[in-house]
Amino acid sequence: MKLLILAVGKPREKRLAALADDYLARIRPSGLVGVERVPDVANHSPEETMEREGQELLKRIQPRDRVLLLREDGNEFTSPSFSALLSSEMERAAGRVVFVIGGPWGTSPTVKERADTGIALSRMTFTHEMCFLFLAEQIYRAFSILRGTNYHH
């Protein structure tokens, strides 16, 4: 596996999860993409929640991984430029390319510090489940662009 989506929490909205799984299933035969989820933390302050979730995320990130963190103040890309970024990151990564999706409160400062790149899917705010779906679709689109298939247009 060369690419991993690491996300906080199990999907609650089954329809969104099914759509995301469909996009990822189109890529998985190549063995490139995996998904791992860490448990979400409830009944704590936002700061403590982010810290505990962050500790779980960091346990799954290896030193050689390239970490691309979804964050509202990250860099925005067009689909072709995202495709180029993904290709570049996969080529330069000594380990995996890991996309991190935090929980509803975001991610801890330590996760932000570990990230090699910040990516914004939009300047608007979405649920982390929607972010997972949008990311899955954009990864599929990026691979389609790289392969020269007609999905993008």
N, C-alpha and C positions, 0 to 999 in steps of 0.2 A: 504494500500500500504506500503510495507516494503522497496522497492528499487525505487529510482528516478534517472533518467538521466536528468540533468539540463544543458542545452546548450545555447550558444549564437547564435542568428540568426535563421531565417527560412531557411529551405533547399532550395537551388536554383537548385541543380541538382536532378531532380525528380526521375531519375533511381536509384541513390544511396539511396534516401529517401525511395523508394518503397522496396528496398532490406532490409534496416534496419527495416522498419515496418513489413516485413514478419517475421524476426527473433523475434521481440518483440511480435508479435501476437501469436507466438507459446508459449510464456510464460504468456501472459496476462490473459488467462482463469483462472489462479491460483490467479489473483489479486495482484501479487507481484510487478509488474513493472509499473511505470508511467513515463511520459515524460513532462517536462516543458521547455519552451524556453523563453529567454529574448531577447528584441530587440537588434540588433547590432547597433552600433553608427558609423556614417559616418562623413566625412569632419572635422575630428579633428586630432590632433597629435596622434601618437601611445600611448603615455603616458596618454593623456586625454581620449582616446578611452578605454583603459584598465581600467582606474579608473571609468568611467561612467558605463561600462558594469559590472565591479566588484561590484559596489553599487547595481545594479539590481540583480546580482547573490546572494549577501549576504542577500538581503531582503527576499529571498525565502528559505534560510537555517535557520533551527530552532536550538536553543541551544543544544537540545538533539541529533541532527543528527550526524552521522559519515560521514565525507566528504573525498571522494577519488578523488583527482584532477588529471586529465590527464595532464602531463607535460613532456617535452622532457628530463628532467634530473631526472625523477622519477625512481622507481624500475621496473625492467623488470621481467616478470613471464613466466613460461611455462603455458600451459592451465591447467594441473592438479594443479599446485601451485596457479594459479589465482582462481581456483575453491575452493581450501582450504581457501584462503584469503577471498573470498566472503562469504563462509559459516561462518567463524570466525567473520567477521564484522557484519553479520546479527544477529548472536547470541549475540554479545556484545553491539549492538546498542540499546540505550534506546529509540531512535526515529527511523528515517529512515537511510538507507545507501544511500548517495547521491553522484553520480558520476557527476563531473563538467567538462564540455568541454568548454574552453574559445573560444574567437573569433580568427581571423587571427593573431592578435598581441600577443595573449596569455592572461594571467590574471594579475590582479593588485597584488601588494605586500600584500594587505589586504586579498585577497582571498587565496593567498599562505599561509599566516599565519594561516588562519582559517582551512586549510586542515589538516586532521589527517594523511593522507598518500598521497604520490605522486606516480602515476603510469605512466610508459612509455609503449606505445604500440609497440614502436620500437625506435631505435636511429635515424632513418630517419624521415624527416618531411613530414607530410601529411596535406591535407586540413582538416579543422575542420569537414566538411561533411563526409570525409572518416573516420576520427576518430570515428564519431558517428556510422557509419556502422560497423567498426571493433569492437567497443565496444559492440554493440548490438549482433553481432555474438558471441563474446567471453562470454558474459553473458548467451546467450542461450547454448553455449557449456558447460559452468560451471554448469548450472542446469542439463544438460544432464549427465555430469560426476557424479554429486551428486546423481542423481536418478539411476545411473547405466545403462542408456540406451546406445545403440551402436552408437550414433551420433559421438562420439569422434574418434572411430576407425571403 
